[in-house]
Amino acid sequence: MMKSLQRILYVGLLVVTSAVMADTIALRDDHPNVYYVKKGDTLWDISGRFLENPWQWPELWHDNPDIDNPHLIYPGDEIRLFWQDGEPRLAVNRDNVKRTKLSDGTVKLTPRVREVDRDSAIPAIPMSAIQSYLKDALVMDRDEILAAPYLIGGQDRRVVFGMGDTVYARDPEDRFADLQRRYGIYRVGEEYVDPETQEVLGYEARRIGLASVRDQEEDMTTLEVIRSSEDVRVDDRLFQQPDREVRAVLYPHAPDEKITGNIIRFFDRINSVARNDVVVINKGEREGMEPGHVLEIFQQGELVRDRQQDEMVRLPRTKAGTLVLFRVHEKVSYGLIMESTRPIYMQDIVESPEGSY
């Protein structure tokens, strides 16, 4: 409750303090004065048409009393740049007027109610890039994994199963005391380790299937695999996981304090990642991270020898991109790379935007 209140107060303060911080906001040289929102846009992309730093969008936002929530923007809306007291502002205008051309050539203007589906609002970041990580990825500690029910076997004495197969799971600790109708089938994989302290930050658990309960007796349950993205195996774990579409509502903003961390994991890539790829960083809720936090990505400068002074020196670091956190766990967070000017590598540094704290 306290975190929610702090977040509400923070968002409100963005508007109050926008005039104070405006001197740190840079408009793009080629910014438009008006932009019409299209299907497929994101708040980040729209902001990037006006601002050098798209995450600063809330600091330029102008409240419109005719719109309940100006952060919900829809295809067809007009985004307008204007100046107030010498400072730039952005506002949304919704065309709520019907124009009818009469026989004498004049145009009749009639007020109208525009009905919009809340779910059609433009997302802050590309949902297609993060949807599977919102639904299918968990970060667990060792005790949680050991306590979870696990697959012990299946039909025909096989050890590999797929959609339509019958499997059996055992829960010797809780004996399925809180039996659910469906379970997510998870594969435990990557161990997250802090590169500086060597602390184990958690274990990655990926949902690879979905199973429906058919029967239960003491600590043994019979299930049918109703969906699988890869082979289901003996020893895979079961976790309660609703099978539903997840939609993230977040607004990019900078952390209140300086945060410095590292990229410790990326997916489906071998050497490097770039824009629209997902990464894991070694900071989470205990460090004050929250969904929507924006971090800049830097590459450590190369270590070279100064032949004149006969010593090793490190070259200055280089900014490589920007990411937005969309899922935060206790010790690690998942982020989507929104911008990249060069390949991004493991152990690259993530840091709060300069001047934001």
Contacts in CASP RR format, 6 or more apart in sequence:
PFRMAT RR
TARGET T0000
AUTHOR 0000-0000-0000
METHOD contacts of the structure
MODEL  1
MMKSLQRILYVGLLVVTSAVMADTIALRDDHPNVYYVKKGDTLWDISGRF
LENPWQWPELWHDNPDIDNPHLIYPGDEIRLFWQDGEPRLAVNRDNVKRT
KLSDGTVKLTPRVREVDRDSAIPAIPMSAIQSYLKDALVMDRDEILAAPY
LIGGQDRRVVFGMGDTVYARDPEDRFADLQRRYGIYRVGEEYVDPETQEV
LGYEARRIGLASVRDQEEDMTTLEVIRSSEDVRVDDRLFQQPDREVRAVL
YPHAPDEKITGNIIRFFDRINSVARNDVVVINKGEREGMEPGHVLEIFQQ
GELVRDRQQDEMVRLPRTKAGTLVLFRVHEKVSYGLIMESTRPIYMQDIV
ESPEGSY
3 290 0 8 1.000
7 290 0 8 1.000
10 253 0 8 1.000
10 256 0 8 1.000
11 58 0 8 1.000
11 251 0 8 1.000
11 253 0 8 1.000
14 58 0 8 1.000
14 59 0 8 1.000
14 61 0 8 1.000
14 253 0 8 1.000
15 58 0 8 1.000
15 61 0 8 1.000
15 63 0 8 1.000
17 59 0 8 1.000
18 58 0 8 1.000
18 59 0 8 1.000
18 60 0 8 1.000
18 61 0 8 1.000
18 87 0 8 1.000
19 85 0 8 1.000
19 87 0 8 1.000
21 59 0 8 1.000
22 59 0 8 1.000
22 60 0 8 1.000
22 87 0 8 1.000
22 88 0 8 1.000
24 355 0 8 1.000
25 51 0 8 1.000
25 53 0 8 1.000
25 56 0 8 1.000
25 59 0 8 1.000
25 60 0 8 1.000
25 88 0 8 1.000
26 51 0 8 1.000
26 52 0 8 1.000
26 53 0 8 1.000
27 50 0 8 1.000
27 51 0 8 1.000
27 52 0 8 1.000
27 81 0 8 1.000
27 88 0 8 1.000
28 48 0 8 1.000
28 49 0 8 1.000
28 50 0 8 1.000
28 51 0 8 1.000
28 52 0 8 1.000
31 49 0 8 1.000
31 50 0 8 1.000
31 51 0 8 1.000
31 81 0 8 1.000
32 49 0 8 1.000
32 50 0 8 1.000
32 81 0 8 1.000
33 80 0 8 1.000
33 81 0 8 1.000
34 78 0 8 1.000
34 79 0 8 1.000
34 80 0 8 1.000
34 81 0 8 1.000
35 46 0 8 1.000
35 49 0 8 1.000
35 50 0 8 1.000
35 78 0 8 1.000
35 79 0 8 1.000
36 76 0 8 1.000
36 77 0 8 1.000
36 78 0 8 1.000
36 79 0 8 1.000
37 46 0 8 1.000
37 73 0 8 1.000
37 74 0 8 1.000
37 75 0 8 1.000
37 76 0 8 1.000
37 77 0 8 1.000
37 78 0 8 1.000
37 79 0 8 1.000
37 122 0 8 1.000
38 75 0 8 1.000
38 76 0 8 1.000
39 75 0 8 1.000
40 75 0 8 1.000
40 122 0 8 1.000
41 75 0 8 1.000
41 122 0 8 1.000
42 122 0 8 1.000
42 123 0 8 1.000
42 124 0 8 1.000
42 125 0 8 1.000
42 126 0 8 1.000
43 54 0 8 1.000
43 57 0 8 1.000
43 71 0 8 1.000
43 73 0 8 1.000
43 122 0 8 1.000
43 123 0 8 1.000
43 124 0 8 1.000
43 125 0 8 1.000
43 251 0 8 1.000
43 252 0 8 1.000
44 54 0 8 1.000
44 55 0 8 1.000
44 124 0 8 1.000
44 125 0 8 1.000
44 252 0 8 1.000
44 324 0 8 1.000
44 338 0 8 1.000
45 54 0 8 1.000
46 73 0 8 1.000
46 79 0 8 1.000
46 122 0 8 1.000
47 54 0 8 1.000
47 55 0 8 1.000
47 56 0 8 1.000
47 57 0 8 1.000
48 54 0 8 1.000
50 60 0 8 1.000
50 79 0 8 1.000
50 81 0 8 1.000
50 90 0 8 1.000
51 57 0 8 1.000
51 60 0 8 1.000
53 353 0 8 1.000
54 252 0 8 1.000
54 338 0 8 1.000
55 252 0 8 1.000
55 253 0 8 1.000
55 254 0 8 1.000
55 294 0 8 1.000
55 322 0 8 1.000
55 324 0 8 1.000
55 353 0 8 1.000
57 90 0 8 1.000
57 251 0 8 1.000
57 252 0 8 1.000
58 71 0 8 1.000
58 251 0 8 1.000
58 253 0 8 1.000
60 88 0 8 1.000
60 89 0 8 1.000
60 90 0 8 1.000
61 70 0 8 1.000
61 71 0 8 1.000
61 89 0 8 1.000
61 90 0 8 1.000
61 91 0 8 1.000
62 70 0 8 1.000
62 82 0 8 1.000
62 84 0 8 1.000
62 89 0 8 1.000
62 90 0 8 1.000
62 91 0 8 1.000
63 70 0 8 1.000
64 70 0 8 1.000
64 91 0 8 1.000
64 92 0 8 1.000
64 93 0 8 1.000
66 94 0 8 1.000
67 92 0 8 1.000
67 94 0 8 1.000
70 91 0 8 1.000
70 92 0 8 1.000
71 251 0 8 1.000
72 118 0 8 1.000
72 121 0 8 1.000
73 79 0 8 1.000
73 92 0 8 1.000
73 121 0 8 1.000
73 122 0 8 1.000
74 94 0 8 1.000
74 116 0 8 1.000
74 120 0 8 1.000
74 121 0 8 1.000
74 122 0 8 1.000
75 120 0 8 1.000
75 122 0 8 1.000
76 94 0 8 1.000
76 95 0 8 1.000
77 92 0 8 1.000
77 93 0 8 1.000
77 94 0 8 1.000
78 92 0 8 1.000
78 93 0 8 1.000
78 94 0 8 1.000
78 95 0 8 1.000
79 90 0 8 1.000
79 91 0 8 1.000
79 92 0 8 1.000
79 93 0 8 1.000
80 90 0 8 1.000
80 91 0 8 1.000
80 92 0 8 1.000
80 93 0 8 1.000
81 88 0 8 1.000
81 89 0 8 1.000
81 90 0 8 1.000
82 88 0 8 1.000
82 89 0 8 1.000
82 91 0 8 1.000
83 89 0 8 1.000
94 114 0 8 1.000
95 114 0 8 1.000
96 111 0 8 1.000
96 112 0 8 1.000
96 113 0 8 1.000
96 114 0 8 1.000
97 109 0 8 1.000
97 110 0 8 1.000
97 111 0 8 1.000
97 112 0 8 1.000
98 109 0 8 1.000
98 110 0 8 1.000
98 111 0 8 1.000
98 112 0 8 1.000
99 107 0 8 1.000
99 108 0 8 1.000
99 109 0 8 1.000
100 107 0 8 1.000
100 108 0 8 1.000
100 110 0 8 1.000
101 107 0 8 1.000
101 108 0 8 1.000
102 108 0 8 1.000
119 247 0 8 1.000
123 247 0 8 1.000
123 248 0 8 1.000
124 248 0 8 1.000
124 249 0 8 1.000
124 250 0 8 1.000
124 251 0 8 1.000
124 252 0 8 1.000
124 292 0 8 1.000
124 324 0 8 1.000
125 248 0 8 1.000
125 250 0 8 1.000
125 252 0 8 1.000
125 324 0 8 1.000
125 326 0 8 1.000
125 336 0 8 1.000
125 338 0 8 1.000
126 276 0 8 1.000
126 336 0 8 1.000
127 247 0 8 1.000
127 248 0 8 1.000
129 276 0 8 1.000
129 278 0 8 1.000
129 336 0 8 1.000
130 248 0 8 1.000
130 278 0 8 1.000
130 326 0 8 1.000
130 327 0 8 1.000
130 334 0 8 1.000
130 335 0 8 1.000
130 336 0 8 1.000
131 245 0 8 1.000
131 246 0 8 1.000
133 278 0 8 1.000
133 326 0 8 1.000
133 327 0 8 1.000
133 334 0 8 1.000
134 246 0 8 1.000
134 248 0 8 1.000
134 326 0 8 1.000
134 327 0 8 1.000
135 207 0 8 1.000
135 241 0 8 1.000
135 245 0 8 1.000
135 246 0 8 1.000
136 206 0 8 1.000
136 207 0 8 1.000
137 204 0 8 1.000
137 205 0 8 1.000
137 206 0 8 1.000
137 207 0 8 1.000
137 327 0 8 1.000
137 334 0 8 1.000
138 186 0 8 1.000
138 204 0 8 1.000
138 205 0 8 1.000
138 206 0 8 1.000
138 207 0 8 1.000
138 239 0 8 1.000
139 192 0 8 1.000
139 201 0 8 1.000
139 202 0 8 1.000
139 203 0 8 1.000
139 204 0 8 1.000
139 205 0 8 1.000
139 329 0 8 1.000
139 330 0 8 1.000
139 331 0 8 1.000
139 332 0 8 1.000
140 148 0 8 1.000
140 188 0 8 1.000
140 202 0 8 1.000
140 203 0 8 1.000
140 205 0 8 1.000
141 202 0 8 1.000
141 203 0 8 1.000
142 200 0 8 1.000
142 202 0 8 1.000
142 203 0 8 1.000
145 188 0 8 1.000
145 203 0 8 1.000
145 205 0 8 1.000
145 237 0 8 1.000
147 173 0 8 1.000
147 174 0 8 1.000
148 186 0 8 1.000
148 237 0 8 1.000
148 238 0 8 1.000
148 239 0 8 1.000
149 169 0 8 1.000
149 170 0 8 1.000
149 171 0 8 1.000
149 176 0 8 1.000
149 183 0 8 1.000
149 221 0 8 1.000
149 237 0 8 1.000
149 238 0 8 1.000
150 169 0 8 1.000
150 170 0 8 1.000
150 235 0 8 1.000
150 236 0 8 1.000
150 237 0 8 1.000
150 238 0 8 1.000
151 167 0 8 1.000
151 168 0 8 1.000
151 169 0 8 1.000
151 185 0 8 1.000
151 232 0 8 1.000
151 233 0 8 1.000
151 234 0 8 1.000
151 235 0 8 1.000
151 236 0 8 1.000
151 237 0 8 1.000
151 238 0 8 1.000
152 168 0 8 1.000
152 169 0 8 1.000
152 170 0 8 1.000
152 220 0 8 1.000
152 234 0 8 1.000
153 159 0 8 1.000
153 167 0 8 1.000
153 168 0 8 1.000
153 234 0 8 1.000
154 161 0 8 1.000
154 165 0 8 1.000
154 166 0 8 1.000
154 167 0 8 1.000
154 168 0 8 1.000
155 161 0 8 1.000
155 165 0 8 1.000
155 166 0 8 1.000
155 167 0 8 1.000
158 165 0 8 1.000
159 233 0 8 1.000
159 234 0 8 1.000
160 231 0 8 1.000
160 232 0 8 1.000
160 233 0 8 1.000
161 167 0 8 1.000
161 225 0 8 1.000
161 228 0 8 1.000
161 231 0 8 1.000
161 232 0 8 1.000
161 233 0 8 1.000
162 225 0 8 1.000
162 228 0 8 1.000
162 231 0 8 1.000
162 232 0 8 1.000
163 225 0 8 1.000
163 226 0 8 1.000
163 227 0 8 1.000
163 228 0 8 1.000
164 224 0 8 1.000
164 225 0 8 1.000
164 226 0 8 1.000
165 224 0 8 1.000
165 225 0 8 1.000
165 232 0 8 1.000
166 214 0 8 1.000
166 222 0 8 1.000
166 223 0 8 1.000
166 224 0 8 1.000
166 225 0 8 1.000
167 211 0 8 1.000
167 222 0 8 1.000
167 223 0 8 1.000
167 224 0 8 1.000
167 225 0 8 1.000
167 232 0 8 1.000
168 220 0 8 1.000
168 221 0 8 1.000
168 222 0 8 1.000
168 223 0 8 1.000
169 183 0 8 1.000
169 211 0 8 1.000
169 220 0 8 1.000
169 221 0 8 1.000
169 223 0 8 1.000
169 238 0 8 1.000
170 219 0 8 1.000
170 220 0 8 1.000
170 221 0 8 1.000
171 219 0 8 1.000
171 221 0 8 1.000
171 238 0 8 1.000
172 219 0 8 1.000
175 218 0 8 1.000
175 219 0 8 1.000
176 216 0 8 1.000
176 219 0 8 1.000
176 221 0 8 1.000
178 240 0 8 1.000
179 213 0 8 1.000
179 216 0 8 1.000
179 221 0 8 1.000
180 213 0 8 1.000
180 240 0 8 1.000
181 212 0 8 1.000
181 213 0 8 1.000
182 210 0 8 1.000
182 211 0 8 1.000
182 212 0 8 1.000
182 213 0 8 1.000
182 226 0 8 1.000
182 241 0 8 1.000
182 242 0 8 1.000
182 243 0 8 1.000
183 210 0 8 1.000
183 211 0 8 1.000
183 213 0 8 1.000
183 223 0 8 1.000
183 238 0 8 1.000
183 239 0 8 1.000
183 240 0 8 1.000
183 241 0 8 1.000
184 207 0 8 1.000
184 209 0 8 1.000
184 210 0 8 1.000
184 211 0 8 1.000
184 238 0 8 1.000
184 239 0 8 1.000
184 240 0 8 1.000
184 241 0 8 1.000
184 243 0 8 1.000
185 207 0 8 1.000
185 208 0 8 1.000
185 209 0 8 1.000
185 210 0 8 1.000
185 211 0 8 1.000
185 225 0 8 1.000
185 228 0 8 1.000
185 232 0 8 1.000
185 236 0 8 1.000
185 237 0 8 1.000
185 238 0 8 1.000
186 205 0 8 1.000
186 206 0 8 1.000
186 207 0 8 1.000
186 208 0 8 1.000
186 236 0 8 1.000
186 237 0 8 1.000
186 238 0 8 1.000
186 239 0 8 1.000
187 205 0 8 1.000
187 206 0 8 1.000
187 208 0 8 1.000
187 230 0 8 1.000
187 233 0 8 1.000
187 236 0 8 1.000
187 237 0 8 1.000
188 203 0 8 1.000
188 204 0 8 1.000
188 205 0 8 1.000
188 237 0 8 1.000
189 203 0 8 1.000
189 204 0 8 1.000
189 205 0 8 1.000
189 206 0 8 1.000
190 203 0 8 1.000
190 204 0 8 1.000
190 265 0 8 1.000
191 200 0 8 1.000
191 202 0 8 1.000
191 203 0 8 1.000
191 204 0 8 1.000
192 200 0 8 1.000
192 201 0 8 1.000
192 202 0 8 1.000
192 203 0 8 1.000
192 204 0 8 1.000
192 264 0 8 1.000
192 265 0 8 1.000
192 280 0 8 1.000
192 282 0 8 1.000
192 331 0 8 1.000
192 332 0 8 1.000
193 199 0 8 1.000
193 200 0 8 1.000
193 201 0 8 1.000
193 264 0 8 1.000
194 201 0 8 1.000
194 264 0 8 1.000
194 282 0 8 1.000
195 262 0 8 1.000
195 264 0 8 1.000
195 282 0 8 1.000
195 347 0 8 1.000
196 262 0 8 1.000
196 282 0 8 1.000
199 331 0 8 1.000
201 264 0 8 1.000
201 282 0 8 1.000
201 331 0 8 1.000
201 332 0 8 1.000
202 331 0 8 1.000
202 332 0 8 1.000
204 265 0 8 1.000
205 237 0 8 1.000
205 239 0 8 1.000
207 239 0 8 1.000
207 241 0 8 1.000
208 228 0 8 1.000
208 229 0 8 1.000
208 230 0 8 1.000
208 232 0 8 1.000
208 236 0 8 1.000
209 225 0 8 1.000
209 227 0 8 1.000
209 228 0 8 1.000
209 229 0 8 1.000
209 232 0 8 1.000
210 225 0 8 1.000
210 226 0 8 1.000
210 227 0 8 1.000
210 228 0 8 1.000
210 241 0 8 1.000
210 243 0 8 1.000
211 223 0 8 1.000
211 224 0 8 1.000
211 225 0 8 1.000
211 226 0 8 1.000
211 238 0 8 1.000
212 223 0 8 1.000
212 224 0 8 1.000
212 226 0 8 1.000
213 221 0 8 1.000
213 222 0 8 1.000
213 223 0 8 1.000
214 222 0 8 1.000
214 223 0 8 1.000
214 224 0 8 1.000
215 221 0 8 1.000
215 222 0 8 1.000
216 222 0 8 1.000
225 232 0 8 1.000
227 243 0 8 1.000
248 291 0 8 1.000
248 326 0 8 1.000
250 291 0 8 1.000
250 292 0 8 1.000
250 324 0 8 1.000
250 326 0 8 1.000
251 292 0 8 1.000
252 292 0 8 1.000
252 293 0 8 1.000
252 294 0 8 1.000
252 324 0 8 1.000
253 292 0 8 1.000
253 293 0 8 1.000
253 294 0 8 1.000
254 293 0 8 1.000
254 294 0 8 1.000
254 352 0 8 1.000
254 353 0 8 1.000
254 356 0 8 1.000
254 357 0 8 1.000
255 288 0 8 1.000
255 289 0 8 1.000
255 293 0 8 1.000
255 294 0 8 1.000
255 295 0 8 1.000
255 352 0 8 1.000
255 356 0 8 1.000
255 357 0 8 1.000
256 357 0 8 1.000
257 352 0 8 1.000
257 357 0 8 1.000
258 351 0 8 1.000
258 352 0 8 1.000
258 357 0 8 1.000
259 283 0 8 1.000
259 287 0 8 1.000
259 288 0 8 1.000
259 289 0 8 1.000
259 293 0 8 1.000
259 295 0 8 1.000
259 350 0 8 1.000
259 351 0 8 1.000
259 352 0 8 1.000
260 349 0 8 1.000
260 350 0 8 1.000
260 351 0 8 1.000
260 352 0 8 1.000
261 281 0 8 1.000
261 282 0 8 1.000
261 283 0 8 1.000
261 349 0 8 1.000
261 350 0 8 1.000
261 351 0 8 1.000
262 281 0 8 1.000
262 282 0 8 1.000
262 347 0 8 1.000
262 348 0 8 1.000
262 349 0 8 1.000
262 350 0 8 1.000
263 279 0 8 1.000
263 280 0 8 1.000
263 281 0 8 1.000
263 297 0 8 1.000
263 344 0 8 1.000
263 345 0 8 1.000
263 346 0 8 1.000
263 347 0 8 1.000
263 348 0 8 1.000
263 350 0 8 1.000
264 280 0 8 1.000
264 281 0 8 1.000
264 282 0 8 1.000
264 332 0 8 1.000
264 346 0 8 1.000
264 347 0 8 1.000
265 279 0 8 1.000
265 280 0 8 1.000
265 346 0 8 1.000
266 273 0 8 1.000
266 277 0 8 1.000
266 278 0 8 1.000
266 279 0 8 1.000
266 280 0 8 1.000
266 346 0 8 1.000
267 277 0 8 1.000
267 278 0 8 1.000
267 279 0 8 1.000
269 277 0 8 1.000
271 343 0 8 1.000
271 345 0 8 1.000
272 343 0 8 1.000
272 344 0 8 1.000
272 345 0 8 1.000
273 279 0 8 1.000
273 337 0 8 1.000
273 340 0 8 1.000
273 343 0 8 1.000
273 344 0 8 1.000
274 337 0 8 1.000
274 340 0 8 1.000
274 343 0 8 1.000
274 344 0 8 1.000
275 337 0 8 1.000
275 338 0 8 1.000
275 339 0 8 1.000
275 340 0 8 1.000
276 336 0 8 1.000
276 337 0 8 1.000
277 336 0 8 1.000
277 337 0 8 1.000
277 344 0 8 1.000
278 334 0 8 1.000
278 335 0 8 1.000
278 336 0 8 1.000
278 337 0 8 1.000
279 323 0 8 1.000
279 334 0 8 1.000
279 335 0 8 1.000
279 337 0 8 1.000
279 344 0 8 1.000
280 332 0 8 1.000
280 333 0 8 1.000
280 334 0 8 1.000
280 335 0 8 1.000
281 295 0 8 1.000
281 323 0 8 1.000
281 325 0 8 1.000
281 332 0 8 1.000
281 333 0 8 1.000
281 335 0 8 1.000
281 350 0 8 1.000
282 331 0 8 1.000
282 332 0 8 1.000
283 289 0 8 1.000
283 331 0 8 1.000
283 332 0 8 1.000
283 333 0 8 1.000
283 350 0 8 1.000
284 328 0 8 1.000
284 329 0 8 1.000
284 330 0 8 1.000
284 331 0 8 1.000
284 332 0 8 1.000
284 333 0 8 1.000
285 328 0 8 1.000
285 329 0 8 1.000
285 330 0 8 1.000
285 331 0 8 1.000
286 330 0 8 1.000
286 331 0 8 1.000
289 325 0 8 1.000
289 328 0 8 1.000
289 333 0 8 1.000
290 325 0 8 1.000
290 328 0 8 1.000
291 325 0 8 1.000
291 326 0 8 1.000
291 327 0 8 1.000
291 328 0 8 1.000
292 324 0 8 1.000
292 325 0 8 1.000
292 326 0 8 1.000
293 324 0 8 1.000
293 325 0 8 1.000
293 328 0 8 1.000
293 333 0 8 1.000
294 322 0 8 1.000
294 323 0 8 1.000
294 324 0 8 1.000
294 325 0 8 1.000
294 353 0 8 1.000
295 322 0 8 1.000
295 323 0 8 1.000
295 324 0 8 1.000
295 325 0 8 1.000
295 350 0 8 1.000
295 351 0 8 1.000
295 352 0 8 1.000
295 353 0 8 1.000
296 319 0 8 1.000
296 321 0 8 1.000
296 322 0 8 1.000
296 350 0 8 1.000
296 351 0 8 1.000
296 352 0 8 1.000
296 353 0 8 1.000
296 354 0 8 1.000
297 319 0 8 1.000
297 320 0 8 1.000
297 321 0 8 1.000
297 322 0 8 1.000
297 323 0 8 1.000
297 337 0 8 1.000
297 340 0 8 1.000
297 344 0 8 1.000
297 348 0 8 1.000
297 349 0 8 1.000
297 350 0 8 1.000
298 317 0 8 1.000
298 318 0 8 1.000
298 319 0 8 1.000
298 320 0 8 1.000
298 348 0 8 1.000
298 349 0 8 1.000
298 350 0 8 1.000
298 351 0 8 1.000
299 317 0 8 1.000
299 318 0 8 1.000
299 320 0 8 1.000
299 342 0 8 1.000
299 344 0 8 1.000
299 345 0 8 1.000
299 348 0 8 1.000
299 349 0 8 1.000
300 314 0 8 1.000
300 317 0 8 1.000
300 347 0 8 1.000
300 348 0 8 1.000
300 349 0 8 1.000
301 314 0 8 1.000
301 315 0 8 1.000
301 316 0 8 1.000
301 317 0 8 1.000
301 318 0 8 1.000
302 314 0 8 1.000
302 315 0 8 1.000
303 312 0 8 1.000
303 313 0 8 1.000
303 314 0 8 1.000
303 315 0 8 1.000
304 312 0 8 1.000
304 313 0 8 1.000
304 314 0 8 1.000
304 315 0 8 1.000
305 311 0 8 1.000
305 312 0 8 1.000
305 313 0 8 1.000
306 312 0 8 1.000
306 313 0 8 1.000
317 349 0 8 1.000
318 342 0 8 1.000
319 341 0 8 1.000
320 340 0 8 1.000
320 341 0 8 1.000
320 342 0 8 1.000
320 343 0 8 1.000
320 344 0 8 1.000
320 348 0 8 1.000
321 337 0 8 1.000
321 338 0 8 1.000
321 339 0 8 1.000
321 340 0 8 1.000
321 341 0 8 1.000
321 342 0 8 1.000
321 344 0 8 1.000
322 337 0 8 1.000
322 338 0 8 1.000
322 339 0 8 1.000
323 335 0 8 1.000
323 336 0 8 1.000
323 337 0 8 1.000
323 338 0 8 1.000
323 350 0 8 1.000
324 335 0 8 1.000
324 336 0 8 1.000
324 338 0 8 1.000
325 333 0 8 1.000
325 334 0 8 1.000
325 335 0 8 1.000
326 334 0 8 1.000
326 335 0 8 1.000
326 336 0 8 1.000
327 333 0 8 1.000
327 334 0 8 1.000
327 335 0 8 1.000
328 334 0 8 1.000
337 344 0 8 1.000
END
